[in-house]
Amino acid sequence: METHYEVLGVAKDAPVSIIKQRFQQLIIEHHPDKRNNLPLSTSDQDYAHRILQAWAVLRNEEKRKLYDHELEVATQRQKVTINADVDLDDMEYDESNRIFSLICRCSGSYVISEEDLEQGNDVICCDNCSLRIRVLYDIIDDDDDE
Ligand SMILES: [Zn+2]
């Protein structure tokens, strides 16, 4: 399932002016009403629909915020395969920056800030490979099957 950002091909933090430009460009290419005589495939209609849907959300600041949040939650729940659970106590704490870090087996690193944790984000992606870990804090999980 593509995100609204992927549908429009824009960055997640793109300003609305850029998103608008991109939307206008795409809708001209794909909207059924804007295509003269060209036969429309189902996928074109489908795509035009998705472009419109994406724009309807991203043009509105409130809706976009809500969507971003949903996206974050969905990303964590569905797409993420957790490779390991790591106890927060086992991570290195950088007091001046208030971040926790851990070296990945690929020698990349996992970094998470206290702020992330406070917001309930407990999954960290390695900055170098596709591995992910979940940080365990407050409640310590006993069934560690590493
Ligand atoms: Zn890694």
Boltz pocket constraint, residues with backbone or C-beta under 6 A from the ligand:
constraints:
  - pocket:
      binder: B
      contacts: [[A, 104], [A, 105], [A, 106], [A, 107], [A, 108], [A, 109], [A, 126], [A, 127], [A, 128], [A, 129], [A, 130], [A, 131]]
      max_distance: 6.0
